């Protein structure tokens, strides 16, 4: 079966996000970023803070007026580090 046949339908969307969690050194972080894409089950985005796979993060959507949505809990399931050091993160929304 082709890999894409198993993947959830993803929509390219540019939501502004505030991501909170604990980095690989055990320090709390808060970082604003943008969603790359979303599906019914998950979301992907870039982070500068180094994190671990299987970490739990809190993800809030930020409106154009600066208001945040109800926070969602997300489990990191994939990380790809780019040459710039920025991480591409895929997370499953709980």
N, C-alpha and C positions, 0 to 999 in steps of 0.2 A: 504494500500500500504506500503511495507517495506520502512524504512527510506532511505536505500541505493539506492532505485529505483529513488528517487527524486534528489539525489546528482549529481553534475556535475562530469564528469570523471576527476579524479585527477591523475597526474603523479608525482611519487616520484622523486625529483631532488634536487641536492645540489648546488644551486646557492649562491654565496656570495653577500650579499645585504648591502646597506647602507640605514638605515631608519632614517628619520628626522620627527620631529613633536613637539608637546607641551605636556608635562606631566600633571598629575592631579593637580599639583601645579601651572600651568601656565608658567612653565619654558621651554624654547626650549631645545631639546635634539637631539643628533646625535649618532647613535649606529650601529656598524657593526654586522651582524648576518648571518645566512644561512637559505635559504628557506627549509621548510619541504616538501612541495608539491605545485604544481601549477595546475590550470585549465584554461579554456578559460576565466573564469569570475573572478578568484581570486587567492589568494596566502596565505600560512600560514607560520609562522616563530615564533621564540622566541624573546622576548624582556625583558630586565632588567628594563627599565624605566617604571614606572606605568602610564598607559593611560586609557582613558575612551572608552566605546563602543560608536559608532557614531563619533569618532574622525577621522579627516582626517590626513593622513600621506603622506609623499613623499618617494617613494621607488626607489632606483637606483641599478642596477645590476653592480657589480664590476668585471672587467675582471681579468684574472691571471696576467695581466701586470699593474694593478692598475687603469685602465681607467674606468670611469663610463658611463653607458648607459644614454639614454634620460630618465629623471625622470618620473615616473608614479605616479598618484594620487590614493590613496587607502583609502577606507572607512572601518573602523574597525567594523565588524559585530558580532564577538564572541571573548571572552577572557576566558581562563581557567588558573588560577594561580596554579602552581605546588608547592609541599611542600618546594622546595628550594627557592620559592619567584619569580622565573622566570615565565613570562607569555607566554602562547601559544596564538598567535593572528591569527585570520582568518580575512582577509580583501578582500573586493570586489574592483577590479581594475576599475577605471573610464576611 
